[in-house]
Amino acid sequence: MSGLPWFRLYSRMVDDEKLRLLAFEDRWHFVALCCLKSDGILDGKNDSLRARKIAVKMGLQVRELEEVGRRLREVDLVDENLNPVAWNNLQYRSDGSQERVKRYREARKARGLIAQWQPTKELRQTVYDRDGRACVYCAATTDLTLDHMTPEMHGGDHSLDNLQTACRQCNARKRDLTHGEYLERLTGNGHVTLLKRPKSKDTEEETEETPNGVSASGDALTPKEIVEDWNALATSCGLPIVRKLTPARIKAVRTRLRQYPEIEDWRRAFAHIRGSPFLLGENKTGWRADFDFLLQAKSFTKLTEEAYGTA
């Protein structure tokens, strides 16, 4: 498929007055001619062989093609040779990378920002180490970059609290969205929401928890947040979701958090479940991992060690 030429239709063509004058069938005749033009079939002389080739491609008799051409010419969509009128104006034009970079730098300059911020090697490694050397969005461990939770274009700074680890692909998709905006887009598309990163040690404070396990500050990992992350994973992988955060489950989560306080352990466990066909039900019994399985001491240890194989 990569070797085929592309023809893009603009959305405005749906409401084009010329197309609306045609019967539904002739609208598709016009689209077919556009496709043939992009494929090069309409190029060349207007001879009988060319007309036959076009008719064969469109599944028509030559006499039928002549009538189709007449109706399309009547509303000024094709010329005498069946070429779409103003063909070049129908083609998608994309600016090159140089133009995009130029516009981006001009926009940064207009906001008083330097052309391109370059973090130090020490800062980059500090952020990577804090985030478990994994993308905060997809848990990828390769091709990592630094990402601003609040982009510079929206007033974000280069502080540790505003920097996070993201793979190059997620960083490119996030563009100028904030961390929260991008998470909403991911969850809306069925992606797994990953766990929040903990506070840096130099700013860590006591975190008060309400009876249902929600942290008052919203920064530290809590049972409720972990359940939400599990339900996002379960929804995307077809696993049982948690409908009730019982006191027993809250106690079990807190026990695991005392044993595994590092966020990378939880990311590793979630990523291993997502990547294990055995845990997703591809086994002899059809058993699937659930939230209570995750919270078992033996299970969690094996998950962080990626000890569960395939079916």
C-alpha positions as CSV (number, residue, x, y, z in Angstrom):
1,M,0.0,0.0,0.0
2,S,2.9,2.4,0.7
3,G,3.7,2.6,-3.0
4,L,0.3,3.8,-4.1
5,P,-0.3,7.5,-4.8
6,W,-2.5,9.4,-2.4
7,F,-5.6,11.5,-3.2
8,R,-7.1,13.5,-0.3
9,L,-10.6,14.9,-0.4
10,Y,-11.3,18.0,1.6
11,S,-14.3,17.9,4.0
12,R,-15.8,20.9,2.2
13,M,-16.5,18.7,-0.8
14,V,-19.4,17.1,1.0
15,D,-21.2,20.5,0.8
16,D,-19.9,21.5,-2.6
17,E,-22.7,23.0,-4.6
18,K,-21.6,21.4,-7.8
19,L,-21.6,17.9,-6.2
20,R,-25.0,18.6,-4.7
21,L,-26.5,19.2,-8.1
22,L,-25.6,15.6,-9.1
23,A,-27.3,12.3,-8.4
24,F,-25.6,10.2,-5.7
25,E,-24.2,7.8,-8.3
26,D,-22.5,10.6,-10.3
27,R,-20.9,12.0,-7.1
28,W,-19.0,8.7,-6.8
29,H,-18.2,8.8,-10.5
30,F,-16.5,12.1,-9.9
31,V,-14.6,10.7,-6.9
32,A,-13.5,7.7,-9.1
33,L,-12.2,10.1,-11.8
34,C,-10.2,12.0,-9.1
35,C,-8.7,8.7,-8.0
36,L,-7.9,7.8,-11.6
37,K,-6.2,11.2,-12.0
38,S,-4.1,10.6,-9.0
39,D,-3.1,7.2,-10.4
40,G,-2.0,8.7,-13.7
41,I,-4.6,7.0,-15.8
42,L,-6.2,10.3,-17.0
43,D,-2.8,11.5,-18.1
44,G,-2.0,11.3,-21.8
45,K,-3.9,11.9,-25.0
46,N,-7.7,11.8,-25.3
47,D,-8.0,8.8,-27.6
48,S,-10.3,5.9,-27.7
49,L,-8.0,3.6,-25.8
50,R,-7.8,6.1,-23.0
51,A,-11.6,6.2,-22.8
52,R,-11.8,2.4,-22.8
53,K,-9.3,2.2,-20.0
54,I,-11.2,4.7,-17.9
55,A,-14.5,2.9,-18.6
56,V,-13.0,-0.5,-17.5
57,K,-11.6,1.0,-14.3
58,M,-15.0,2.6,-13.5
59,G,-17.0,-0.6,-14.4
60,L,-18.8,1.2,-17.2
61,Q,-19.5,0.8,-20.9
62,V,-17.8,3.5,-23.1
63,R,-21.2,4.9,-24.0
64,E,-22.1,5.1,-20.3
65,L,-18.9,6.9,-19.6
66,E,-19.7,9.5,-22.3
67,E,-23.0,10.2,-20.6
68,V,-21.3,10.4,-17.2
69,G,-18.8,12.8,-18.6
70,R,-21.6,14.9,-20.1
71,R,-23.4,15.2,-16.7
72,L,-20.1,16.1,-14.9
73,R,-19.2,18.7,-17.5
74,E,-22.6,20.2,-17.2
75,V,-21.8,21.3,-13.6
76,D,-18.2,22.2,-14.5
77,L,-16.5,19.4,-12.5
78,V,-14.5,17.9,-15.4
79,D,-13.1,19.3,-18.6
80,E,-13.5,17.8,-22.1
81,N,-10.9,15.2,-21.4
82,L,-12.6,14.0,-18.2
83,N,-9.9,15.6,-16.0
84,P,-11.2,17.1,-12.8
85,V,-11.4,20.9,-13.1
86,A,-8.9,22.8,-10.9
87,W,-7.2,19.6,-10.0
88,N,-4.2,21.2,-8.3
89,N,-6.5,23.2,-6.0
90,L,-8.0,19.9,-4.7
91,Q,-4.6,18.5,-3.6
92,Y,-3.4,18.6,-0.1
93,R,-0.4,20.7,0.5
94,S,1.8,20.2,3.5
95,D,4.5,22.6,4.6
96,G,7.9,21.2,5.0
97,S,9.7,20.6,8.3
98,Q,11.7,23.8,7.9
99,E,8.5,25.9,7.7
100,R,7.0,24.2,10.8
101,V,10.2,24.7,12.8
102,K,10.4,28.4,11.6
103,R,6.8,29.0,12.8
104,Y,7.4,27.2,16.1
105,R,10.5,29.3,16.8
106,E,8.7,32.5,15.9
107,A,5.9,31.6,18.3
108,R,8.4,31.0,21.1
109,K,10.2,34.2,20.4
110,A,6.9,36.1,20.5
111,R,6.4,34.7,24.0
112,G,9.9,35.7,25.1
113,L,11.2,32.2,25.1
114,I,14.6,31.0,23.7
115,A,14.6,29.2,20.4
116,Q,15.1,25.8,21.9
117,W,15.7,24.8,25.5
118,Q,18.5,22.3,26.1
119,P,18.5,20.5,29.5
120,T,21.7,19.6,31.1
121,K,22.8,15.9,31.2
122,E,22.5,15.9,35.0
123,L,18.9,17.3,35.0
124,R,17.9,14.8,32.4
125,Q,19.3,11.8,34.4
126,T,17.7,13.1,37.6
127,V,14.2,13.2,36.0
128,Y,14.7,9.8,34.3
129,D,15.9,8.2,37.6
130,R,13.0,9.7,39.6
131,D,10.4,8.4,37.0
132,G,11.9,4.9,36.9
133,R,13.4,5.4,33.5
134,A,10.1,4.8,31.8
135,C,7.6,6.9,29.9
136,V,4.9,8.2,32.3
137,Y,2.2,7.6,29.6
138,C,3.0,4.2,27.9
139,A,5.8,2.8,30.2
140,A,8.3,2.6,27.3
141,T,11.9,2.4,28.4
142,T,13.6,3.4,25.2
143,D,14.0,6.6,23.2
144,L,13.2,8.7,26.2
145,T,12.9,12.5,26.3
146,L,12.1,15.2,28.8
147,D,8.5,16.6,28.7
148,H,7.0,19.6,30.4
149,M,3.8,18.8,32.3
150,T,2.8,22.4,31.6
151,P,4.4,23.3,28.3
152,E,6.6,26.4,28.0
153,M,4.1,27.9,25.5
154,H,1.6,27.9,28.4
155,G,3.9,29.3,31.0
156,G,5.5,26.2,32.2
157,D,9.1,26.3,33.7
158,H,12.0,24.0,33.7
159,S,11.7,23.0,37.3
160,L,11.8,19.3,38.5
161,D,8.2,19.5,39.4
162,N,7.2,20.5,35.9
163,L,9.4,17.9,34.1
164,Q,8.6,14.3,33.5
165,T,9.9,11.4,31.4
166,A,8.1,10.7,28.1
167,C,9.1,8.6,25.1
168,R,9.6,10.5,21.9
169,Q,6.4,9.2,20.4
170,C,4.2,10.2,23.3
171,N,6.0,13.5,23.6
172,A,5.3,14.2,19.9
173,R,1.6,13.2,20.3
174,K,1.2,15.4,23.4
175,R,2.5,18.5,21.5
176,D,1.4,21.6,23.5
177,L,-1.2,19.9,25.7
178,T,-0.8,19.9,29.4
179,H,-0.2,16.7,31.3
180,G,-3.9,16.6,32.4
181,E,-5.2,17.4,29.0
182,Y,-3.2,14.6,27.4
183,L,-4.3,12.1,30.1
184,E,-7.9,13.0,29.3
185,R,-7.3,12.3,25.6
186,L,-5.6,9.0,26.4
187,T,-8.3,7.8,28.7
188,G,-10.9,8.9,26.2
189,N,-9.2,6.7,23.6
190,G,-9.1,3.7,25.8
191,H,-5.4,4.0,26.7
192,V,-4.1,2.9,30.1
193,T,-3.7,5.7,32.6
194,L,-0.4,5.3,34.4
195,L,0.3,6.0,38.1
196,K,1.1,9.5,39.3
197,R,4.7,10.0,40.2
198,P,5.5,10.6,43.8
199,K,6.7,13.8,45.3
200,S,10.5,14.4,45.2
201,K,12.1,13.6,48.5
202,D,13.1,17.2,49.1
203,T,9.5,18.3,49.0
204,E,7.8,15.3,50.5
205,E,5.4,15.9,53.3
206,E,3.0,13.9,55.4
207,T,0.0,13.0,53.3
208,E,-3.3,12.9,55.1
209,E,-5.8,10.3,53.9
210,T,-9.5,10.3,54.2
211,P,-11.4,7.1,55.2
212,N,-11.9,6.1,51.6
213,G,-8.2,6.3,50.8
214,V,-8.1,9.5,48.9
215,S,-5.1,11.7,49.7
216,A,-5.9,15.2,50.7
217,S,-3.0,16.6,48.7
218,G,-3.6,14.5,45.6
219,D,0.1,13.9,45.1
220,A,1.0,10.6,46.8
221,L,-0.3,7.3,45.6
222,T,-3.5,6.3,47.3
223,P,-5.7,3.2,47.1
224,K,-8.3,5.1,45.1
225,E,-5.8,6.2,42.5
226,I,-4.4,2.7,42.1
227,V,-8.0,1.3,41.7
228,E,-8.6,3.9,39.0
229,D,-5.4,2.8,37.2
230,W,-6.4,-0.8,37.5
231,N,-9.8,-0.1,36.0
232,A,-8.2,1.7,33.1
233,L,-5.9,-1.3,32.5
234,A,-8.8,-3.7,32.9
235,T,-11.0,-1.8,30.5
236,S,-8.4,-1.8,27.8
237,C,-7.4,-5.5,28.3
238,G,-10.8,-7.1,29.1
239,L,-10.0,-7.8,32.7
240,P,-12.5,-7.6,35.6
241,I,-12.9,-4.0,36.9
242,V,-13.2,-3.0,40.6
243,R,-16.7,-1.8,41.3
244,K,-16.2,-1.3,45.1
245,L,-13.2,-0.2,47.1
246,T,-13.8,-2.2,50.2
247,P,-12.0,-1.7,53.5
248,A,-10.2,-5.0,52.9
249,R,-8.9,-3.9,49.5
250,I,-7.8,-0.5,51.0
251,K,-5.9,-2.4,53.7
252,A,-4.3,-4.7,51.1
253,V,-3.3,-1.8,48.8
254,R,-1.6,0.0,51.8
255,T,0.2,-3.2,52.7
256,R,1.6,-3.4,49.1
257,L,2.5,0.3,49.2
258,R,4.5,-0.2,52.3
259,Q,6.4,-3.1,50.7
260,Y,6.7,-1.5,47.3
261,P,6.7,2.3,47.7
262,E,8.5,3.0,44.5
263,I,6.3,4.0,41.6
264,E,8.4,2.0,39.1
265,D,7.4,-1.3,40.8
266,W,3.7,-0.5,40.2
267,R,4.4,0.5,36.6
268,R,6.3,-2.7,36.0
269,A,3.5,-4.8,37.5
270,F,0.9,-3.1,35.3
271,A,3.0,-3.3,32.2
272,H,3.7,-7.0,32.8
273,I,0.0,-7.8,33.1
274,R,-0.7,-5.9,29.9
275,G,2.0,-7.7,28.0
276,S,1.3,-11.3,29.3
277,P,-1.2,-13.4,27.3
278,F,-1.3,-15.8,30.1
279,L,-2.5,-13.2,32.6
280,L,-5.0,-11.9,30.0
281,G,-6.8,-15.3,29.7
282,E,-4.8,-17.1,27.1
283,N,-4.4,-20.3,29.1
284,K,-6.0,-23.7,29.4
285,T,-8.6,-22.6,31.9
286,G,-9.3,-19.1,30.6
287,W,-8.4,-17.6,34.0
288,R,-7.7,-13.9,34.0
289,A,-5.8,-11.7,36.4
290,D,-8.0,-9.5,38.6
291,F,-7.3,-6.7,41.2
292,D,-7.3,-9.1,44.2
293,F,-4.7,-11.2,42.4
294,L,-2.5,-8.1,41.9
295,L,-2.6,-7.4,45.6
296,Q,-1.4,-10.8,46.8
297,A,2.1,-10.6,48.1
298,K,3.4,-13.5,46.0
299,S,1.7,-12.3,42.8
300,F,2.9,-8.7,43.1
301,T,6.5,-9.9,43.6
302,K,6.3,-12.1,40.5
303,L,4.7,-9.3,38.5
304,T,7.5,-6.8,39.4
305,E,10.1,-9.5,38.5
306,E,8.1,-10.3,35.2
307,A,8.0,-13.9,36.2
308,Y,4.7,-14.8,34.5
309,G,5.3,-16.3,31.1
310,T,3.0,-16.8,28.2
311,A,0.3,-19.5,27.9
